Amino acid sequence: TRAYAGAGSDPNTAALNVNTRALENDAVASTVAVSVAGLAGAGADARANVTALTEAFVGHRVDTPGAFTTLTVQGPASVIAAATNTATATANGGAGGAAAVTAMLPSASVGGTTRAYVGPSSRLDANSITIAATDLQTDAVANSLAISIGAISGTGANPTATVSHTTEAFVGTGGYV
């Protein structure tokens, strides 16, 4: 999700609002595995991953610098990015028999970036300037329920949840406010 006033634009306005909100960057994975037999085995591997880029910027993109550019606004300017990122993985299951084995491996991860900035080699002139990046919610959740019933049985579950999302607000190299 992206909002920008790019290099070469001339807003010539009383105010400038470059705002973006990504409110539903969601991933959900759910599995159920069941086995009943003399020799029974059940396994599940649910994976939910979110890697969204939400950005608001003025001037050049952070990874594409160009010739120096200036944007002038007569009043206030705001550059705001906000995002909600959630990943939920659920793996449930069970096995039953004379010998039974159950293994559940759910994993959830949230990566990506939420950022607001004045780009490299870019200048923003205004009466007041707000540059803000906000993660409204960033969650990774992994759930599991594993059951084995038998004379010889084994059960294992390894739910993993990781968050490596980056949130940043900045003025790029060679940029000015």
Secondary structure, DSSP 8 states (H G I E B T S, - for coil): -EEEEETT----SS-EEEEEEEEEEEEEEEEEEEEESSEEEEEE--EEEEEEEEEEEEES-TT---S-EEEE-SSEEEEEEEEEEEEEEEEEEEEESSEEEEEE--EEEEEEEEEEEE-TTEEEE-SEEEEEEEEEEEEEEEEEEEEEESSEEEEEE--EEEE--EEEEEE-TT-B-
